[in-house]
Amino acid sequence: MAKRLIPSLNRVLVEKLLQPKKSAGGILLPETTKQLNAAKVIAVGPGDRDRDGKLIPVSLNEGDTVLLPEYGGTEVKLAEKEYLLFREHDILGKLEE
């Protein structure tokens, strides 16, 4: 069984962030609240190649928080954890605090 997955080309491995079910004050939040489809970047590939063969590096880094589309990605299961694999251009943006 593989312990680490290194994505190929311009792919990005992410782990979805779970939204809290309770507020900071301890109030239970209903599941109908609009949740932000955010994920943490676990691993990134080396990048893609242009027509001349030069490497175009991935603009994301491990540990970044990103916004995902509602649908898409490839589900990957490693060591009882579930991850999603996206191409870099499928990720909507990077979230910063």
Residue pairs with C-beta under 8 A, 6 or more apart in sequence:
1 78
1 79
2 78
3 78
3 79
4 43
5 13
5 43
5 76
5 78
5 83
6 43
6 45
7 13
7 43
7 44
7 45
7 85
8 45
9 45
9 46
9 47
9 48
10 45
10 47
10 48
10 56
10 58
10 87
10 88
10 89
11 44
11 45
11 85
11 86
11 87
11 88
12 41
12 43
12 44
12 45
12 58
12 60
12 66
12 85
12 86
12 87
12 88
12 91
13 41
13 42
13 43
13 44
13 76
13 83
13 84
13 85
14 39
14 40
14 41
14 42
14 66
14 68
14 73
14 83
14 84
14 85
14 86
14 91
15 39
15 40
15 42
15 81
15 82
15 83
15 84
16 37
16 38
16 39
16 68
16 82
16 84
17 38
17 39
17 40
17 65
19 29
19 33
19 35
19 36
20 29
21 28
21 29
22 28
22 29
23 29
36 67
37 67
37 68
37 69
37 70
38 65
38 66
38 67
38 68
38 95
39 65
39 66
39 68
39 84
40 63
40 64
40 65
40 66
41 60
41 61
41 62
41 63
41 64
41 65
41 66
42 62
42 83
43 62
44 58
44 60
44 61
44 62
44 88
45 58
46 55
46 57
46 58
47 55
47 56
47 57
47 58
48 55
48 56
48 88
49 55
49 56
50 56
58 88
59 88
60 66
60 88
60 91
60 94
64 94
65 94
65 95
65 96
66 91
66 92
66 93
66 94
66 95
67 91
67 92
67 93
67 94
67 95
68 84
68 86
68 91
68 92
69 90
69 91
69 92
72 86
72 90
73 84
73 85
73 86
73 90
74 84
74 85
74 86
75 82
75 83
75 84
75 85
76 82
76 83
76 84
76 85
77 83
